Each structure stands twice: as C-alpha cells, then as structure tokens.
C-alpha cells in the first residue's frame, strides 16, 4: 500500500518534471534524466514529510538531493546544471500554499494570511538554501578530488571555476 503510494507520487512528479523540461526547451535526450532528478527530489520531500520532519526541512532535503543529483547528471551528460535544477524544483515550489495565503488575505483573514505567507517564505528559502549547500558541497568535493589527483601526478585541463574570472 505505502510502496504503491510512493510509486504513484514518483510517476506523477516524473511526468510533471519531464513536461516542464519540454517547456523549458531541454534537449530531448535529457528529458528522462530531468524527470528522474525531479522525481527523486519530490520523493525525498514526501518521505521526509511523512516522517514528520516538517515542510521546511523536507523542502531543504528534497532540494539538496535534487541539486546533488543535478550535478551528477550534469557531469554525466556534459550539460549545464541549470537544465536539471530548474525543472526539478517545480514540484517542490509551494504554489498552492501561496495561493492559499493570498486567498486568506483577500477574505480578510489576516492572521492566517501572515502565517501562511511566512510558511511560504520559509519553504522557498529552504529550497534555495538546499541548492546553495549542494553547490558548495559539490564544488568543494571537485576541488579536493583535483587536489589529490594533482598530488598523484594527474593533470587536468584548465576549466572555468568560481575563482577564474578572467
């Protein structure tokens, strides 16, 4: 029963992410990879929500895993990371909650509106922070790997990094 629920969630988020990848003009050969990355981010979110981690922490973990997988897929397919991250975060974005907050505001339920807007802001910040943490962690990993590779006599091509602005 539970496995069927998560499988259905995986399929629906896979399709949603893949269709948004089409809208964002991702290359055809990357559609399945984009769908998989987005579905994994959503499944992590759903599992952690069901484990009572809270929506904010769940959004952080979902976006963190999504961004890490995006970096891995980016290396594997030799494409920019943004191709995987942008469609992947679509299922995590709290659009329904933002609509609810606006509805509360229009119907003069100000306390509920402020609380819901605060929750939307926290979830959005958690998504952004998860992507940022994954970016920093992956960048550090690649720098450390290159450093130990150079110590062992391996050479690398000159490529773009954050400190190479010229």
HELIX and SHEET records of a PDB file:
HELIX    1   1 UNK A    2  UNK A   23  1                                  22    
HELIX    2   2 UNK A   28  UNK A   30  5                                   3    
HELIX    3   3 UNK A   31  UNK A   50  1                                  20    
HELIX    4   4 UNK A   55  UNK A   77  1                                  23    
HELIX    5   5 UNK A   82  UNK A   89  1                                   8    
HELIX    6   6 UNK A   90  UNK A   92  5                                   3    
HELIX    7   7 UNK A   95  UNK A  106  1                                  12    
HELIX    8   8 UNK A  110  UNK A  151  1                                  42    
END                                                                             
